[in-house]
Amino acid sequence: MKAPRPLFDTLDAMPNPYREPARSLSHAVDSPPAGALEDFQRASEFLYSYRGSPDTFSTYRRELEHFLQWCWLVAEIDLPSVARQHIEDYVDFKRQPPKQWIGRSNVARFLLREGERRPNPDWRPYVSRAGEYLLSQSALQSTFSVLGSFFNFLIQENHCRANPVAQIRQKGKYLRKQQNPVVIRRLSPLQWDFVIETAEAMANEDPQRHERTLFIMTALYAMYLRISELVESERWAPQMGHFNRDTEGNWWFVTVGKGNKEREISVSDAMLAALKRYRLSRGLSSLPVPGETAPLVHKARGRGGITSTRQIRGIVQQCFQRAEEKMRTDGFIEEAERLAAATVHWLRHTGISEDVKHRPREHVRDDAGHGSSAITDRYIDVERAERHASARNKQIR
């Protein structure tokens, strides 16, 4: 079985499907089944409705891409033909996709070649650095959630008659109930020390390029920002003026996050010092003035702010890789291997996890933009540590 090609481009490169309807699937499928073009059009319309939320768009794009590729290339059916059994077959497929469908790293879906966006031959739907893909419970939950919403949309558009996801009455045979708290993926104190020291070293070596790297790493950790909150989009363009000082001299940062919710984040003295350093490196005054429209994270070339989460992710991963190499050189092999698996979002988790040890959880909750204290409580692992400590000296004989 050949490796599939990507279906949907980035949010910035995706055309408006209502103004430019799909006319061909030649970029993605050589011999699509009857009805596939209409499937693609409906999926594009569904995705386009989430253009105001980059994180949601990326999640939905991934799920729909995987599902449509399975429908067309494996099951050889179109969306109106999908029944409950097909969904169950698809879940079995996701648990063990063919090796040709698995890549070793995340790469761009499309590349610019001779003025045209063309599929990247190195792209794969599934990614596993170890080479063997394992379907997590969170990924499976996402699959059911996204496909359920998608088929509801198709019913409203008269493209399908029923929702096959809703017809699966016993999703419990796929989804396990979680008895213990979810383990938060985050950096250890040692790993974070290496990461921030690496970012500082990079900034000192090449200020023009990496003062921005240092600021990004600091902001993601110190203000618990999501990657989408650093880039410009249709719903929000982060600017220097979003840092502001109240009448008591306290600094705050305003952002728009998940669910299109605006929140105000308290800015620590250390974060303020990092902001001053970054601004001075850009030739700006040490602190923002009210209404300042300079982009928060500038492009390396050209004017304006970064608009791609992929670019932010690449900057962070480069820093992670340098820190990993330094850890290996210094003999911290196990810590380095775990750092190799870290993602951008680990920085947000790490910042929250460290602060919740010292700050009132309600304060951390509001700065993080959590909908409830129950979410923040997941980051409190004191009881979990105590439980393990009490078990450490259990005797077998």
C-alpha positions in Angstrom: 0.0 0.0 0.0 1.4 3.4 -1.1 1.8 6.2 1.4 -1.1 8.7 1.1 -0.6 12.3 0.1 -1.9 15.2 2.2 -5.4 16.6 1.5 -5.6 19.9 3.3 -3.1 22.8 3.3 -2.3 25.2 6.2 -4.9 27.6 7.4 -3.2 30.5 5.7 -2.9 28.7 2.3 -6.3 27.1 2.3 -8.7 28.8 -0.2 -12.2 29.8 0.7 -14.2 26.6 -0.3 -17.4 28.6 -0.8 -15.7 31.0 -3.3 -13.4 28.5 -4.8 -15.1 25.0 -4.8 -12.9 22.0 -5.2 -12.6 20.9 -8.9 -10.1 18.0 -8.6 -8.4 15.7 -6.1 -5.4 15.1 -8.3 -3.1 16.6 -5.6 -4.1 13.8 -3.2 -5.6 10.7 -4.8 -4.9 9.1 -8.1 -8.1 7.1 -8.4 -10.7 8.5 -6.0 -14.0 6.6 -5.6 -17.2 8.2 -6.9 -18.3 10.9 -4.6 -14.9 11.7 -3.2 -14.7 15.2 -4.7 -18.0 16.1 -3.0 -16.7 14.6 0.3 -13.6 16.8 0.0 -15.7 19.9 -0.7 -17.9 19.3 2.4 -14.9 18.6 4.6 -13.2 21.8 3.4 -16.3 23.8 4.2 -16.5 22.2 7.7 -12.8 22.9 8.3 -13.0 26.5 7.0 -15.7 27.3 9.7 -12.9 26.8 12.3 -10.5 29.3 10.7 -10.8 31.6 13.7 -9.3 29.0 16.0 -5.9 27.7 14.7 -5.6 24.9 17.4 -9.1 23.5 16.7 -8.5 23.8 12.9 -5.3 21.8 13.2 -6.9 19.1 15.3 -9.9 18.8 13.0 -7.8 18.8 9.9 -5.7 15.9 11.1 -8.7 13.8 12.1 -10.6 14.4 8.8 -7.5 13.9 6.7 -6.8 10.5 8.3 -10.5 9.4 8.0 -10.9 10.5 4.4 -7.7 8.8 3.4 -8.9 5.6 5.0 -12.3 5.8 3.4 -11.0 6.4 -0.1 -7.8 4.3 -0.1 -8.6 1.4 2.2 -12.4 1.0 2.4 -12.9 2.5 -1.1 -16.2 4.2 0.0 -17.5 7.8 0.1 -18.9 9.5 3.2 -22.6 8.8 2.6 -21.7 5.1 2.5 -20.1 5.1 5.9 -21.9 2.9 8.5 -21.3 2.0 12.1 -19.2 -1.0 11.2 -16.9 1.2 9.1 -16.1 3.4 12.1 -15.2 0.4 14.1 -13.0 -0.9 11.3 -11.4 2.5 11.0 -10.5 2.5 14.8 -8.9 -0.9 14.3 -6.9 0.5 11.4 -5.7 3.5 13.5 -4.5 1.2 16.2 -2.0 -0.4 13.7 -1.6 1.7 10.5 0.6 0.3 7.7 4.3 1.2 8.0 4.1 3.2 4.8 1.7 5.6 6.6 4.0 6.2 9.5 6.7 8.9 9.5 9.6 9.5 11.9 9.0 13.3 12.3 6.5 16.0 11.6 7.1 17.7 8.3 5.1 20.3 6.3 2.2 18.9 4.3 2.9 21.0 1.2 6.0 22.7 -0.2 6.3 25.7 -2.4 7.8 24.6 -5.8 7.9 26.9 -8.8 5.2 29.1 -7.4 2.8 26.3 -6.6 1.9 24.4 -3.4 2.8 20.8 -4.0 2.4 17.7 -1.7 5.5 17.0 0.4 6.6 13.4 -0.5 8.1 13.0 3.0 4.8 13.7 4.7 2.9 10.8 6.5 -0.5 10.8 8.3 0.9 9.2 11.4 4.2 10.0 13.2 6.3 7.9 15.6 9.9 8.5 16.3 10.2 4.9 17.5 8.8 3.6 14.2 5.9 1.8 15.8 2.7 3.9 16.1 0.6 3.5 19.3 -2.9 5.0 19.5 -3.4 6.9 22.7 -6.7 7.2 24.6 -6.7 11.0 24.1 -6.2 10.5 20.3 -9.0 8.0 20.2 -11.3 10.3 22.2 -10.4 13.1 19.7 -11.3 10.8 16.8 -14.8 10.1 18.1 -15.4 13.7 19.0 -14.3 15.2 15.7 -16.0 12.6 13.5 -19.2 12.9 15.5 -19.3 16.7 15.0 -18.4 16.2 11.3 -21.2 13.8 10.6 -23.7 16.1 12.3 -22.6 18.8 9.9 -23.0 16.4 7.0 -26.5 15.6 8.0 -27.4 19.3 8.2 -25.9 19.7 4.7 -28.0 16.7 3.4 -24.8 14.9 2.5 -25.4 12.0 4.9 -28.6 10.5 6.4 -27.3 9.3 9.8 -24.3 9.8 12.2 -22.5 6.4 12.3 -20.4 7.6 15.3 -23.5 8.2 17.4 -24.7 4.7 16.5 -21.8 3.1 18.3 -23.6 2.6 21.6 -20.7 1.0 23.5 -17.7 3.3 23.0 -16.6 2.1 26.4 -15.0 -0.9 24.7 -12.6 1.5 23.1 -12.3 4.3 25.7 -11.0 3.4 29.1 -12.3 5.1 32.2 -9.5 7.0 34.0 -9.3 6.1 37.7 -6.0 7.9 38.4 -5.3 11.6 37.6 -4.0 12.3 34.1 -0.2 12.5 34.1 0.8 15.9 32.9 3.6 15.9 30.3 6.2 18.4 31.5 9.9 19.1 31.8 11.7 18.2 35.0 13.5 21.1 36.8 16.8 19.9 35.5 15.5 19.7 31.9 14.0 23.2 32.2 17.4 24.6 33.6 19.2 23.1 30.5 16.5 24.5 28.1 16.5 28.1 29.4 20.3 28.1 29.7 20.5 26.9 26.2 18.1 29.6 25.0 20.2 32.3 26.8 23.4 30.9 25.2 21.9 31.0 21.7 20.7 34.6 22.3 24.2 35.6 23.4 25.8 33.8 20.4 23.5 35.2 17.8 21.3 38.1 19.2 19.7 39.0 15.9 18.3 35.6 15.4 17.9 34.1 18.9 16.8 36.9 21.2 13.4 36.1 19.8 14.0 32.4 20.7 14.8 33.3 24.3 11.6 35.5 24.5 9.4 32.8 23.1 10.7 30.1 25.5 10.3 32.5 28.4 6.8 33.6 27.5 5.5 30.0 26.9 6.8 29.0 30.4 6.3 32.1 32.5 2.8 33.1 31.1 1.6 29.6 30.3 0.9 30.6 26.7 -0.4 28.2 24.1 1.5 28.3 20.9 -1.5 29.8 19.1 -1.4 32.7 21.4 1.9 33.9 20.0 0.9 34.0 16.4 -1.3 36.3 14.4 -4.6 35.0 13.1 -8.0 36.4 12.0 -9.3 36.4 15.5 -6.2 37.9 17.3 -2.9 39.6 16.5 -0.7 39.7 19.7 1.0 43.1 20.0 3.4 44.8 22.4 0.5 47.0 23.5 -1.2 44.0 25.0 1.3 44.4 27.8 -0.2 47.1 30.1 0.4 48.5 33.5 -2.5 49.2 35.9 -2.8 52.2 38.3 -0.9 50.3 41.0 2.1 49.7 38.8 1.4 46.0 38.1 1.9 44.6 34.6 -0.6 42.4 32.8 -0.7 40.7 29.4 -4.0 40.4 27.5 -4.5 37.5 25.1 -7.2 35.5 23.4 -7.0 31.8 23.9 -8.9 28.5 23.6 -12.6 29.0 22.9 -12.0 32.5 21.7 -11.9 33.7 25.3 -10.0 36.8 26.3 -8.0 36.7 29.5 -5.6 38.8 31.5 -2.3 37.2 32.7 -0.3 38.6 35.6 3.3 39.4 34.5 6.0 38.5 36.9 9.1 40.6 37.4 11.2 38.0 35.7 8.9 38.0 32.7 9.0 41.8 32.6 12.8 41.7 32.6 12.7 39.2 29.7 10.4 41.5 27.8 12.7 44.5 28.3 15.7 42.5 27.0 13.7 41.4 23.9 12.4 44.9 23.2 15.9 46.4 23.5 17.3 43.8 21.1 14.6 45.0 18.6 15.5 48.6 18.9 12.4 49.5 20.9 12.0 51.3 24.2 12.5 49.1 27.3 8.7 48.9 28.0 5.6 49.2 25.8 3.4 52.2 25.7 -0.4 52.1 25.7 -1.7 51.2 22.3 1.6 50.1 20.8 0.9 48.0 17.7 4.4 46.5 17.2 4.0 42.7 16.8 4.7 40.6 19.8 6.8 38.1 17.9 8.4 39.6 14.8 9.2 37.8 11.6 12.8 37.2 10.9 12.3 38.6 7.4 9.7 41.1 6.3 7.3 43.1 8.4 4.7 42.0 10.9 4.3 39.2 13.3 4.7 35.4 12.8 1.5 33.9 11.5 2.5 30.2 11.5 2.4 27.9 14.6 4.7 25.6 12.7 7.4 28.3 12.7 7.1 28.8 16.5 7.2 25.0 16.9 10.4 24.9 14.8 12.1 27.6 16.9 11.2 25.7 20.2 12.3 22.3 18.9 15.6 23.7 17.8 16.2 24.9 21.3 15.1 21.6 22.7 17.5 19.8 20.4 20.4 21.9 21.5 19.6 21.4 25.1 19.2 17.7 24.6 22.7 17.5 23.0 24.1 19.5 26.0 22.5 17.1 28.5 24.0 14.1 26.7 27.4 15.7 26.7 27.1 16.4 30.4 26.1 12.8 31.1 22.4 13.2 31.8 21.4 10.5 29.2 18.0 9.4 30.6 16.9 13.0 31.0 18.1 13.9 27.5 16.1 11.0 26.0 12.9 12.1 27.7 13.6 15.7 26.5 13.8 14.4 23.0 10.0 13.6 23.2 9.1 17.1 24.5 6.7 19.3 22.5 6.0 23.0 22.7 2.9 22.5 25.0 5.1 20.9 27.6 6.4 24.4 28.4 2.9 25.6 29.4 2.4 22.5 31.5 5.8 23.0 33.1 5.1 26.6 34.0 1.7 25.8 35.5 3.0 22.8 37.4 5.8 24.8 39.0 3.6 27.8 39.9 0.8 25.7 41.4 3.3 24.6 44.1 3.7 28.1 45.4 0.7 30.2 44.2 -3.0 29.9 45.1 -4.5 27.6 42.6 -7.3 30.2 41.8 -4.6 32.6 40.7 -2.9 30.0 38.5 -6.3 28.9 37.2 -7.2 32.4 36.0 -3.7 33.1 34.4 -3.8 29.7 32.6 -7.4 30.3 31.4 -8.7 27.1 32.9 -12.5 26.7 32.9 -12.5 25.3 36.4 -10.2 24.7 39.4 -10.6 20.9 38.7 -8.4 21.3 35.6 -5.8 23.2 37.6 -5.9 20.5 40.2 -4.5 18.0 37.7 -1.1 19.8 38.0 -1.0 19.3 41.7 0.9 16.0 42.2 1.8 16.3 45.9 -0.6 13.5 46.9 0.7 11.4 44.0 4.3 11.9 45.2 3.3 11.0 48.8 1.5 7.9 47.7 4.6 6.7 45.9 6.8 7.6 48.8 4.7 5.5 51.2 5.0 2.5 48.8 8.7 2.8 48.2 9.8 0.6 51.1 7.2 -2.1 50.8 8.7 -5.5 51.3 8.2 -8.5 49.1 9.8 -10.9 51.6 
